[in-house]
Amino acid sequence: MPADQPQWILDARRAVGLRVRDARVWRDMTQEELAHEAGIDRSSVQRIELGQNDPRLTHLLRIASALHVHVRDLLG
């Protein structure tokens, strides 16, 4: 994780990750199931949920579709 990121960006990434995790758990899905439905790697889901990387818009759109939510619900 780059050290030059402002704290508000780090906080926002963590918040997005928590919303992804909450939606996944509410749907009673594992990270593996979400990854499969979204067509991405499980490690990508894990990193997004942990706020460890800047999620690609494509990944967020795929995750939102797999979770049957609008991407804005994940972005807050």
N, C-alpha and C positions, 0 to 999 in steps of 0.2 A: 504494500500500500504506500503510495507516494507520501512523503512527509510534508510536501509543500501544499497539500490540500487544506483549505480553510476548515475550521471546525464545523461550520454550518453545513458544508458538503458532506463531511463524514457523518454527521448526525442525520442528514436527509437520507443517505444511503442506508443507514441502520434502520430508519423508520420504514423505508420501502421494503427492506428485507423482512421486518416484523409483520408488515401487512401481507406480504406474500405467504409467510409462514402461517399466519392466523387464517388466511383464506384456505390454504392447503389443509390445515388441521380441521377446519370447519367442514370441509368436503370429505374428511376422513381418508385422505390420500397420503401415501408415503412420498418422500422426495423422488424415489425411483419411479413411482406411478405418474407423478406430475411431469417428470422429465420425459417419460415415454409419451404421454399425451401431448406435451408441448413440442416434442421433437428436438429436444436439446439434451446435453449430458447432465447426469445427476450431479456431477461436480459443479456445474454452472449454477444449478438450483441451490446447492449448498452454499456456494460463495455469495450468491445474491442474498439469501436469507441471513447470512452472517454480516452482510454489508462490507464484504472484503474487496469488492471491485465495483467499477462503474458498470451497471448492467446495460447491455446493448438494448436499444429500443426494440429491435426484432425479438429478442428474448422476452422482454416484458410483454409485448403484444401476444406472443405465443403462450406465455404463462397465463395471461388474462383470459385468453380464449379457452385454454384448458380448464381454468377454474370457473368459467362462466361468469366473469365479472368484467367490468369496463376497465381499461388500463388506468383511467383517472382514479379508480378506487385503490389501485396499488400505489399510485403516486401521491395520493392524499390531496 
